[in-house]
Amino acid sequence: MQTMLAPTLMCRALLGVGVLVAWSTSVLAQCQLEWQPGAEQSATNGAVHAIAVHSASSRVYVGGTFSVAGSEFCANVAMWDGTSWQPLGAGINGRVSEMVVMPNGDLIVSGSFDQAGGILATNVARWNGFNWSSMGAGLNLKASTLVILPNGTLTAGGSFSASGQQALAPVAAWNGTSWQSYAGLSLVGDVTDLQALANGDLAICGVFVVPGLSGVQFVAIWNGSNWVSVPVSGLVYDLEELPNGNLAISGHSVATGSFAVWDGSSLQVETTPLTSIVDLVAEDSIGNLVAVGTSSSQQVVVARRSVGGTWITLFDEPGEATAVSAANGTVYLGSEPSSANPAQPTISWFDGTSWQPLGSAANAIVYALAAGLGTDVYAGGRFA
């Protein structure tokens, strides 16, 4: 049975089925943590691939491939209100793989589907708290990433090339009635991540061709009037803006390394313990980063980058890591069960010295980690 479990702290009960909720190190140190499928809190009957947290309403949305959450029929998307699971109308008739909450609280989902709430909606749809609505002619393929720009504009990136009969660049903005190529851009290719920068620029990564720039691009920045090419020569999986406005770039063979920083005019490649970085997150608001990936010996590595650019290895063992997250200075690691390291817990947290298991969630496969409300962190995937 594929399930999503909720942890219950012995000194404080949580009712977060389908989502793992981890607490601050101080609470974790004081309480015993166990996984409880529960009765009312019974697991979802399928996998969770995406999580979106709306702090203002304390709601947690999950999407994936399931039909039940708790005791409710919830077709591939559901909402946890802090007490129980709630369906979002008739749900989605296919897999949900990306979601984001708009500034007004509306939920945007993307995936592989053609109906939302029983109405036609091609691979992208909007939930306003009461009803589902289509978003123009939709997207001919799912979005790989959804971001909200500083001006509130919803922007999608992916491998899509059309909205209905209208050709579309793989970076598209929603104008309230239809999808349009972002800023009229005519690039072609695949976009894997978008990073809205504080100065209004938009950084993109993937594999694409931009008119006016020479050769295949892996990272480029739109400054409002022109493309700026970033001289990266390898696959890029993640972009993060640092507090000083510089752009952190991570991936595989990024200019002969796994990590580099773009300062607006030059690229600084840093030596890291990782040969490939698959996930990069901000650990805090001052600029410390945490990365997960693999080493030259194909071991799983989790490393912290300080504001000054110093890298420290936190984890270096055999296994299959899937995601990393951080909340209020605590680092969390999600992974798959590994025959090379069967003793490694699939969900763990770093206590400052060593890694500690989060309960006994054996045989879990974690697909998504998200920092949540307060000191909470949420995880979704398959739990046996």
Sequence and secondary structure as in RCSB ss.txt:
>XXXX:A:sequence
MQTMLAPTLMCRALLGVGVLVAWSTSVLAQCQLEWQPGAEQSATNGAVHAIAVHSASSRVYVGGTFSVAGSEFCA
NVAMWDGTSWQPLGAGINGRVSEMVVMPNGDLIVSGSFDQAGGILATNVARWNGFNWSSMGAGLNLKASTLVILP
NGTLTAGGSFSASGQQALAPVAAWNGTSWQSYAGLSLVGDVTDLQALANGDLAICGVFVVPGLSGVQFVAIWNGS
NWVSVPVSGLVYDLEELPNGNLAISGHSVATGSFAVWDGSSLQVETTPLTSIVDLVAEDSIGNLVAVGTSSSQQV
VVARRSVGGTWITLFDEPGEATAVSAANGTVYLGSEPSSANPAQPTISWFDGTSWQPLGSAANAIVYALAAGLGT
DVYAGGRFA
>XXXX:A:secstr
  B  EEEETTB    TTSEEE  HHHHHHS EEEE  STT   SSEEEEEEEETTTTEEEEEEE SEETTEE S
SEEEE SSSEEE TT BSSEEEEEEE TTS EEEEEE SEETTEE  SEEEE SS EEE TT  SS EEEEEE T
TS EEEEES  EETTEE  SEEEE SSSEEEGGG   EEEEEEEEE TTS EEEEEEEE TTS S EEEEEE SS
SEEE    SEEEEEEE TTS EEEEEEEETTEEEEEE SS EEE   S SEEEEEEESSTTS EEEEEE TTS E
EEEEE TTS EEEEEEESSEEEEEEEETTEEEEEEE  TT TTS SEEEE SSSEEE TT TT EEEEEEE STT
 EEEEEEB 
